[in-house]
Amino acid sequence: MAVPLQGYTTIRLLRSSSRARVYEARRESDGEVVIAKVFDVADPAIEARAEHEFQLLHRVDVEGAVRALALERAGDQLVLLLERV
């Protein structure tokens, strides 16, 4: 498996569970390394959870906290892109 977004190259799988897979990936446009949390959204509850997680992290403005960069859809998956700290 890999990050299902164009413009990102998977570096390695960090963690996998029944709900999500977490990858370290490189954004091809600028070489920035990010964390990509990939959710399969066959279940509406998982989609709601991913959107909620993005909204919470996006609002946090605390030094040292991980920033949510984007939430993008790739087919039947949602990818939460996070700053790597």
Buried (B, 14 or more C-beta within 10 A) or exposed (E): EBBBBEEBBBBEBEEEEEEBBBBBBBBEEEEEEBBBBBBBBEEEEBBEBBBEBBEEBBEEEEEEEEBBBEBBEBEEBBBBBBBEE
